[in-house]
Amino acid sequence: MVKVMEVAEERFHSVQLTPELCQGCVNCTKHCPTEAIRIRGGKAYITSSRCIDCGECIRHCPGHAKTAVTDELWNLKKYKHNIALPAPALYGQFNADIPVRAILSGLLKLGFDEVFEVAHGAEIISLAIKEYLKRPDVVRPAISSACPAVVRLIQVKFPELIENIVPFDAPVEVAARLARVEAQRLHGLKSEDIGVWFITPCPAKMTAVYQPLGIEKSSISGAIAINKIFHDLFKVVTAEVQDARRQASWVGVGWAVSGGETSAIGVDNVLIVHDINHVTNVLEQVALGKLKDVDYIELLACAGGCIGGALTVENHFVAEHRMKRRIEKKKIQDPKRGILPRTACTDFELGLTGRRAIEPKPALRLDADISKAMSKIEIMDATLKSLPGLDCGSCGSPNCKALAEDIAQGRASLTDCVFLLRNKVRDLAYEMVNLAAKLPPPLDKEKEE
């Protein structure tokens, strides 16, 4: 069950809150990049319009009150033919001596009829971005569209930067489109009979399935969390090489780690940023016009890239080490296999069908009415001056500025600040002492008798 403080429109969110498990601590409020969470009445509340499903609250909630809703293996029964789309990050969850082909074969053992690597979609997008950056009319710096949490962060907090996002779908969407069409062609199936399942490292990608970015409907049927499938997969994966579909090159597989995307694109003047807090800081600089000399920015919400997703099972440093070993091994084994040639490639043309413009969804404005918004700004400014500026989060808001905003919006009061409340109680105590000193002494009942 999800509790929200406001709902501007109906939105699906993978990240959900279980109030019964919430202990009322402020860990989630302090780590949310869009200040979407508040503690009121001893429980956390999520503002739906601000949530970008990055999963930071899941990482930092000691009571496990924040969870990610994803699909299950039993959902495969809904379709006649099921295709697994493993994220490259899945490979980093296994020791480097376990071949990728064995992992793909393990997915077949779990009930999938086919496996189509998301890395194939990454290969196509790598080439598309490389070609795109050659255009003189590209807004600089161009920003990667691969991470849905980052794209939603831009929608909510930096809508003026939407034009900087490259006009291509994420690799997983391209892979899903290709896998679905190929299955229809090879097996004579109808699209509605095919289930295409992304094995996801993060909740934001689950949200992107049900609330796509830049497209009307996703080609993906659903998403299954890596940490939900890993235990069963680990039991059936062996080091011996087994049958599976064609494998992607190092170009696509490398997208799992930070820097992998820009390495695949082959552009030198790039900036690589991972971890949602660092991403936010860099986007602020872009919004101020400070990074126009950079050609491309690879932005990843999770530390280390997708291998650090909230729904993975392995420490992201360990997973990154494993992935780099795999990538180097692939380069040695097949050094000529890199970015696909730009020819009359059916996959290339099909993968890049064109994406609609991403719409801004600014959720941080105070009010749609300008006059009311200005009035609330004045209240915020006056309130902020009276607050201690410690940003302790004890009030249930992430910082003093957020509390001032909540007060201006009528969602909180000055007494929510524990320091102001303490001072008020202290002053009240002094007043009571002074008042007591001015009162006449109590009558001695014995003397009266």
C-alpha positions as CSV (number, residue, x, y, z in Angstrom):
1,M,0.0,0.0,0.0
2,V,1.3,3.4,-0.9
3,K,0.5,6.5,1.1
4,V,0.9,9.8,-0.8
5,M,0.7,13.4,0.3
6,E,-0.6,14.6,-3.0
7,V,-1.5,13.2,-6.4
8,A,-1.5,15.5,-9.3
9,E,-2.3,12.6,-11.6
10,E,-2.5,8.9,-11.3
11,R,1.1,7.5,-11.5
12,F,2.5,4.0,-11.2
13,H,5.5,3.7,-8.8
14,S,7.6,0.6,-8.3
15,V,8.8,2.0,-5.0
16,Q,6.2,1.5,-2.3
17,L,5.8,2.1,1.4
18,T,4.5,-0.2,4.0
19,P,3.4,2.1,6.9
20,E,3.3,-0.8,9.4
21,L,7.0,-1.3,9.1
22,C,7.9,2.4,9.1
23,Q,9.7,3.4,12.4
24,G,9.5,7.1,11.7
25,C,13.2,7.7,11.3
26,V,14.4,10.3,8.9
27,N,16.9,8.2,6.8
28,C,14.7,8.2,3.8
29,T,13.9,11.9,3.9
30,K,17.6,12.8,4.1
31,H,18.6,10.6,1.1
32,C,15.7,11.3,-1.3
33,P,17.1,13.4,-4.2
34,T,13.7,15.1,-5.0
35,E,12.6,15.6,-1.3
36,A,9.6,13.4,-2.0
37,I,9.3,11.9,1.5
38,R,8.2,13.5,4.7
39,I,7.7,12.1,8.2
40,R,4.3,13.1,9.7
41,G,2.6,11.5,12.7
42,G,5.6,9.2,13.1
43,K,5.2,7.7,9.7
44,A,6.8,8.3,6.3
45,Y,4.7,9.7,3.4
46,I,5.7,9.8,-0.3
47,T,4.7,12.6,-2.6
48,S,3.8,10.7,-5.7
49,S,4.5,13.6,-8.2
50,R,8.1,14.0,-6.9
51,C,9.1,10.3,-6.6
52,I,11.4,9.2,-9.4
53,D,11.7,5.5,-8.2
54,C,15.5,5.8,-7.8
55,G,15.4,3.4,-4.9
56,E,17.5,5.5,-2.5
57,C,14.9,5.1,0.2
58,I,15.0,1.3,-0.2
59,R,18.8,1.4,0.4
60,H,18.6,3.5,3.5
61,C,15.5,2.3,5.3
62,P,16.5,0.2,8.4
63,G,13.0,-1.1,8.8
64,H,12.6,-2.3,5.2
65,A,9.4,-0.2,5.0
66,K,10.3,0.8,1.4
67,T,10.2,-2.0,-1.2
68,A,10.1,-2.3,-5.0
69,V,7.1,-4.0,-6.6
70,T,8.2,-6.1,-9.6
71,D,6.8,-9.1,-11.4
72,E,7.3,-12.7,-10.5
73,L,8.2,-15.8,-12.5
74,W,4.6,-17.1,-12.2
75,N,3.6,-14.2,-14.4
76,L,5.1,-16.1,-17.3
77,K,2.0,-18.2,-17.4
78,K,0.1,-15.3,-19.0
79,Y,1.8,-15.8,-22.3
80,K,2.4,-18.6,-24.7
81,H,6.0,-17.6,-25.4
82,N,8.3,-15.8,-22.9
83,I,11.6,-14.0,-23.6
84,A,14.0,-13.0,-20.9
85,L,15.9,-9.6,-21.3
86,P,18.8,-9.9,-18.9
87,A,20.4,-6.6,-18.0
88,P,24.2,-6.7,-18.3
89,A,24.3,-6.0,-14.6
90,L,23.1,-9.5,-14.0
91,Y,26.4,-11.0,-15.1
92,G,28.2,-9.0,-12.4
93,Q,26.3,-10.9,-9.7
94,F,28.1,-14.1,-10.7
95,N,31.8,-15.0,-10.3
96,A,33.8,-14.1,-13.4
97,D,34.6,-17.8,-14.1
98,I,30.9,-18.4,-14.8
99,P,30.5,-17.7,-18.6
100,V,27.7,-15.4,-19.7
101,R,26.4,-18.1,-21.9
102,A,25.9,-20.3,-18.8
103,I,23.9,-17.5,-17.1
104,L,21.7,-17.1,-20.2
105,S,21.2,-20.9,-20.3
106,G,20.2,-20.8,-16.7
107,L,17.3,-18.4,-17.5
108,L,16.0,-20.9,-20.0
109,K,16.0,-23.5,-17.2
110,L,13.8,-21.2,-15.2
111,G,11.0,-21.3,-17.8
112,F,11.9,-18.7,-20.4
113,D,11.6,-19.9,-24.0
114,E,14.2,-17.4,-25.3
115,V,16.9,-15.1,-24.1
116,F,17.7,-11.8,-25.8
117,E,20.4,-9.7,-24.2
118,V,19.7,-6.1,-23.4
119,A,23.4,-5.5,-24.5
120,H,22.3,-6.0,-28.1
121,G,20.1,-2.9,-27.7
122,A,23.0,-1.1,-26.1
123,E,25.1,-1.9,-29.2
124,I,22.6,-0.2,-31.5
125,I,22.1,2.8,-29.2
126,S,25.9,3.2,-29.0
127,L,26.1,3.6,-32.7
128,A,23.1,5.9,-32.9
129,I,24.5,8.3,-30.2
130,K,27.9,8.3,-31.9
131,E,26.2,9.4,-35.2
132,Y,23.9,11.9,-33.4
133,L,26.8,13.7,-31.7
134,K,28.3,14.5,-35.2
135,R,25.4,16.8,-35.9
136,P,26.1,20.5,-35.6
137,D,22.7,21.3,-34.2
138,V,23.0,19.1,-31.1
139,V,22.4,21.0,-27.8
140,R,25.5,20.7,-25.7
141,P,26.1,18.9,-23.4
142,A,24.0,16.0,-24.7
143,I,22.7,13.9,-21.9
144,S,22.2,10.1,-21.9
145,S,18.7,8.8,-21.9
146,A,19.6,5.3,-20.6
147,C,18.8,5.7,-16.9
148,P,15.0,6.3,-16.3
149,A,15.6,7.6,-12.8
150,V,17.8,10.4,-14.3
151,V,15.3,11.2,-17.0
152,R,12.6,11.5,-14.4
153,L,14.8,13.6,-12.2
154,I,15.2,16.0,-15.2
155,Q,11.4,15.9,-15.8
156,V,10.7,16.8,-12.1
157,K,13.6,19.0,-11.1
158,F,15.3,20.3,-14.3
159,P,12.7,20.5,-17.0
160,E,14.7,23.1,-18.8
161,L,17.3,20.4,-19.7
162,I,14.9,18.0,-21.4
163,E,16.1,19.2,-24.8
164,N,19.6,18.1,-23.8
165,I,18.5,14.4,-23.6
166,V,19.5,12.4,-26.6
167,P,16.4,11.4,-28.6
168,F,16.7,7.6,-28.3
169,D,15.0,5.0,-26.3
170,A,16.9,3.2,-23.5
171,P,18.7,0.0,-24.7
172,V,16.2,-2.2,-22.9
173,E,13.3,-0.8,-24.9
174,V,15.2,-1.3,-28.2
175,A,16.1,-4.9,-27.2
176,A,12.5,-5.6,-26.3
177,R,11.3,-4.3,-29.6
178,L,13.8,-6.4,-31.5
179,A,13.1,-9.6,-29.5
180,R,9.4,-9.3,-29.9
181,V,9.5,-8.8,-33.7
182,E,12.0,-11.6,-34.1
183,A,9.9,-14.0,-32.1
184,Q,6.9,-13.1,-34.3
185,R,8.9,-13.8,-37.4
186,L,10.5,-17.0,-36.3
187,H,7.6,-18.6,-34.5
188,G,4.6,-17.1,-36.2
189,L,3.3,-15.7,-33.0
190,K,1.0,-12.8,-32.4
191,S,2.5,-9.9,-30.3
192,E,-0.1,-10.4,-27.6
193,D,1.0,-14.0,-27.1
194,I,4.6,-13.0,-26.4
195,G,5.8,-12.0,-22.9
196,V,9.0,-10.0,-22.8
197,W,10.5,-9.7,-19.4
198,F,13.3,-7.4,-18.3
199,I,15.6,-8.8,-15.5
200,T,16.0,-5.5,-13.8
201,P,18.6,-4.1,-11.4
202,C,16.5,-1.1,-10.3
203,P,12.9,-0.1,-9.6
204,A,13.0,2.9,-12.0
205,K,13.1,0.5,-14.9
206,M,10.0,-1.3,-13.6
207,T,8.2,2.0,-13.5
208,A,9.4,2.7,-17.1
209,V,7.6,-0.4,-18.2
210,Y,4.2,0.7,-16.9
211,Q,4.8,4.4,-17.4
212,P,7.1,4.7,-20.5
213,L,9.3,7.7,-21.3
214,G,8.8,9.1,-24.7
215,I,6.7,6.3,-26.1
216,E,3.0,5.5,-25.8
217,K,3.4,1.8,-24.8
218,S,6.5,-0.2,-23.9
219,S,7.4,-3.3,-25.8
220,I,8.3,-4.9,-22.4
221,S,5.6,-7.0,-20.7
222,G,7.0,-6.6,-17.2
223,A,10.2,-6.6,-15.1
224,I,11.5,-9.1,-12.6
225,A,14.0,-7.9,-10.0
226,I,17.5,-9.5,-10.1
227,N,17.3,-10.0,-6.3
228,K,14.0,-11.8,-6.7
229,I,15.2,-14.2,-9.4
230,F,18.9,-14.7,-8.3
231,H,18.4,-17.4,-5.8
232,D,16.6,-19.7,-8.2
233,L,19.0,-18.8,-11.1
234,F,22.1,-19.4,-9.0
235,K,21.0,-23.0,-8.3
236,V,20.7,-23.9,-12.0
237,V,23.7,-22.0,-13.4
238,T,26.9,-24.1,-13.9
239,A,30.3,-23.1,-15.3
240,E,30.0,-25.5,-18.2
241,V,29.1,-23.8,-21.5
242,Q,25.6,-24.5,-22.5
243,D,23.2,-23.6,-25.3
244,A,21.9,-20.1,-25.5
245,R,21.2,-17.3,-28.0
246,R,23.9,-15.3,-29.7
247,Q,25.9,-13.2,-27.4
248,A,26.5,-9.5,-27.4
249,S,29.9,-7.9,-27.7
250,W,31.8,-6.0,-25.0
251,V,30.3,-2.8,-26.4
252,G,26.9,-3.6,-25.1
253,V,27.9,-5.6,-22.0
254,G,30.0,-2.7,-20.8
255,W,27.0,-0.5,-20.3
256,A,26.5,-2.2,-16.9
257,V,29.3,-0.2,-15.3
258,S,29.9,3.6,-15.2
259,G,31.9,4.7,-18.2
260,G,30.8,1.7,-20.3
261,E,28.3,3.8,-22.3
262,T,30.8,6.5,-23.2
263,S,33.5,3.9,-23.9
264,A,31.1,2.3,-26.4
265,I,30.3,5.6,-28.1
266,G,33.9,6.4,-28.6
267,V,33.7,10.1,-27.8
268,D,36.5,11.8,-25.9
269,N,35.0,15.0,-24.6
270,V,32.6,13.3,-22.1
271,L,31.7,13.5,-18.4
272,I,30.8,10.4,-16.5
273,V,28.7,10.8,-13.3
274,H,27.2,8.2,-11.1
275,D,25.3,8.3,-7.8
276,I,22.1,10.3,-7.7
277,N,23.4,13.0,-5.4
278,H,26.4,13.7,-7.7
279,V,24.0,13.6,-10.7
280,T,21.9,16.2,-9.1
281,N,24.9,18.5,-8.5
282,V,26.1,18.2,-12.1
283,L,22.6,18.8,-13.5
284,E,22.5,22.0,-11.5
285,Q,25.7,23.1,-13.2
286,V,24.3,22.2,-16.6
287,A,21.2,24.2,-15.8
288,L,23.4,27.2,-15.0
289,G,25.1,26.9,-18.4
290,K,28.5,25.9,-17.0
291,L,29.2,22.7,-19.0
292,K,28.5,23.8,-22.6
293,D,32.0,22.8,-23.5
294,V,31.3,19.1,-22.8
295,D,29.9,17.0,-25.7
296,Y,28.2,14.3,-23.7
297,I,27.3,13.4,-20.2
298,E,26.7,9.8,-19.0
299,L,24.5,10.1,-15.9
300,L,23.7,7.1,-13.8
301,A,21.5,7.2,-10.7
302,C,23.2,4.2,-8.9
303,A,26.7,4.2,-7.6
304,G,29.0,2.4,-10.0
305,G,26.2,2.3,-12.6
306,C,23.5,-0.4,-13.1
307,I,25.6,-2.9,-11.2
308,G,24.9,-0.8,-8.1
309,G,21.2,-0.9,-8.6
310,A,18.9,-1.2,-5.5
311,L,17.6,-4.6,-6.7
312,T,21.0,-6.3,-7.2
313,V,22.5,-8.8,-4.7
314,E,26.2,-8.2,-4.9
315,N,28.3,-5.3,-3.5
316,H,28.7,-2.9,-6.4
317,F,32.5,-2.7,-6.0
318,V,32.7,-6.5,-6.3
319,A,30.2,-6.6,-9.2
320,E,32.2,-3.8,-11.0
321,H,35.4,-5.8,-10.7
322,R,33.8,-8.9,-12.1
323,M,32.3,-6.9,-15.0
324,K,35.6,-5.3,-15.9
325,R,37.2,-8.8,-16.0
326,R,34.4,-10.0,-18.3
327,I,34.7,-7.1,-20.6
328,E,38.5,-7.4,-20.9
329,K,38.2,-11.1,-21.6
330,K,35.6,-10.4,-24.4
331,K,37.9,-7.8,-25.9
332,I,40.8,-10.3,-26.0
333,Q,38.7,-13.2,-27.3
334,D,37.1,-11.1,-30.1
335,P,39.0,-7.8,-30.6
336,K,37.4,-7.1,-34.0
337,R,33.9,-7.2,-32.5
338,G,32.9,-3.7,-31.6
339,I,30.3,-1.3,-32.6
340,L,28.0,-2.6,-35.4
341,P,28.7,-1.2,-38.9
342,R,26.3,1.5,-40.1
343,T,24.9,-0.4,-43.0
344,A,21.4,-1.4,-44.1
345,C,21.0,-3.1,-40.7
346,T,17.5,-4.3,-40.1
347,D,18.1,-4.3,-36.4
348,F,19.4,-0.8,-36.4
349,E,16.4,0.6,-38.4
350,L,13.9,-1.3,-36.3
351,G,15.5,-0.3,-33.0
352,L,15.4,3.4,-33.7
353,T,11.8,3.9,-34.6
354,G,11.8,7.4,-33.1
355,R,10.8,8.7,-29.7
356,R,8.3,11.3,-28.8
357,A,9.4,14.3,-26.9
358,I,9.7,13.8,-23.2
359,E,7.3,16.0,-21.3
360,P,8.3,18.1,-18.3
361,K,6.6,17.3,-15.1
362,P,7.8,20.0,-12.7
363,A,6.6,18.9,-9.3
364,L,8.6,21.4,-7.2
365,R,6.6,24.5,-8.0
366,L,4.6,26.0,-5.1
367,D,1.4,26.7,-6.9
368,A,0.0,26.8,-10.4
369,D,-1.4,30.3,-9.7
370,I,1.5,32.8,-9.9
371,S,0.1,35.2,-7.3
372,K,-0.4,32.4,-4.8
373,A,3.1,31.1,-5.5
374,M,4.6,34.5,-4.9
375,S,2.7,34.8,-1.6
376,K,4.0,31.3,-0.5
377,I,7.5,32.3,-1.4
378,E,7.2,35.3,1.0
379,I,5.9,33.0,3.7
380,M,8.8,30.6,3.0
381,D,11.4,33.4,3.2
382,A,10.0,34.7,6.5
383,T,9.7,31.2,8.0
384,L,13.2,30.2,6.9
385,K,14.7,33.2,8.8
386,S,13.1,31.9,12.0
387,L,14.4,28.4,11.6
388,P,17.8,27.3,13.0
389,G,19.2,26.3,9.7
390,L,20.7,23.0,11.1
391,D,19.0,20.8,8.4
392,C,18.8,18.0,11.0
393,G,15.6,16.4,9.6
394,S,14.1,15.8,13.0
395,C,11.0,17.7,12.0
396,G,10.2,15.1,9.4
397,S,11.3,17.3,6.5
398,P,14.7,16.7,4.9
399,N,16.0,20.3,5.7
400,C,14.9,23.6,7.0
401,K,14.1,25.0,3.5
402,A,11.8,22.0,2.9
403,L,10.1,22.6,6.3
404,A,9.6,26.2,5.3
405,E,8.0,25.1,2.1
406,D,5.8,22.6,4.0
407,I,4.6,25.3,6.3
408,A,3.8,27.6,3.4
409,Q,1.8,24.8,1.8
410,G,-0.1,24.2,5.1
411,R,1.4,20.8,5.6
412,A,3.5,21.6,8.7
413,S,3.9,24.2,11.5
414,L,6.8,25.9,13.2
415,T,6.4,23.7,16.2
416,D,7.4,20.7,14.1
417,C,10.9,22.1,14.5
418,V,12.2,20.4,17.7
419,F,14.5,23.3,18.4
420,L,11.8,26.0,18.2
421,L,9.5,23.7,20.2
422,R,12.2,23.3,22.8
423,N,12.6,27.0,23.0
424,K,8.9,27.6,23.2
425,V,8.5,25.0,26.0
426,R,11.5,26.6,27.8
427,D,9.9,30.1,27.5
428,L,6.6,28.7,28.7
429,A,8.3,27.2,31.7
430,Y,10.0,30.5,32.6
431,E,6.6,32.3,32.3
432,M,5.0,29.7,34.6
433,V,7.8,30.2,37.2
434,N,7.5,34.0,37.0
435,L,3.8,33.8,37.3
436,A,4.0,31.5,40.2
437,A,6.3,34.0,42.0
438,K,3.7,36.7,41.6
439,L,0.9,34.7,43.1
440,P,0.0,35.1,46.8
441,P,1.2,32.3,49.0
442,P,-1.2,29.4,49.6
443,L,-3.5,29.7,52.6
444,D,-2.5,27.7,55.7
445,K,-5.6,25.7,56.5
446,E,-4.5,24.9,60.1
447,K,-4.2,28.6,60.9
448,E,-7.6,29.2,59.4
449,E,-9.1,26.6,61.6
